[in-house]
Amino acid sequence: MVCDSCGESEAIMHLTKIEKNDIVSVHLCEKCALEQGFEQGIGTGTVPLTDFLAQMGRVGDPSQVGGPCAYCGLKLDDFKKSGRLGCSQCYVAFEPQLRTLLRRLHGNTQHVGKVYLPPNPSVAEREERLAGLRRKLSKAVESEDFERAAQLRDMIRSEGEGAIE
């Protein structure tokens, strides 16, 4: 596939963006990707997830210090082999490793996209979603992540306005 920007070199980076509900695919060569601020790093390419997880935690990596999940007993090695966590508490037990993994795979550790909302959610679904947003808001305030807290506050307000309709 040829680069969409220069039309000459082979595209090595394939990006998909959603702009105003339209899916836009962009294919860039290495030079054009660098010019536009994209960098092909360790977390990109065609390395299967299990291989990537196996590379995680090589000897001498200080981010791999820690024991198994206190709740389910899953060990980091088991996670690296299967690519699956054992329970919701594993996210806490392996947080440093997961943050590193997400940053390397996706370039970020926080979801910045939109949340899917069904066309006509029932009252129970809406209340459940609001309760979840309120829990996330409390955690964000607790951890002093005020930017995220403001986003959640705005989401709660918009959900509340939808309930009035």
CORLINMO-V561456 format. One line per field, one symbol per residue. psi: psi as a letter, one per 20 degrees, with the letter a starting at -180 (. if undefined). burial: I if it has 9 or more other ideal C-beta (glycine too) atoms within 8 Angstrom, else O. A space follows every 10 residues. Layout:
psi=???
burial=???
This chain:
psi=pqphghjgrp pipoqpqool jppppppqrg ghghhjjppo ahirbkpqgh gghhhpkqpi oiijpqarph gijpqhhggh ghjqqhrhih hghkgghhgg ggghgiirjp pjaqpppqgm qrgggghggg gghhghgghg ggjkmhghgh ggghggghgh hhhh.
burial=OIIOIOOOIO IOIIIOOOOO OOOOOIIIII OIIIOOOIOI OOIOOOOOOI OIIOOIIOOO OOOIOOOOIO IOOIIIOIII IOOOIIIOII IOIIOOIIII IIIIOOOOOO OOOOOOOOOO OOOOIIOOII OOIIOIIOOI IOOOOOOIIO OIIOIIOOII OOIOO
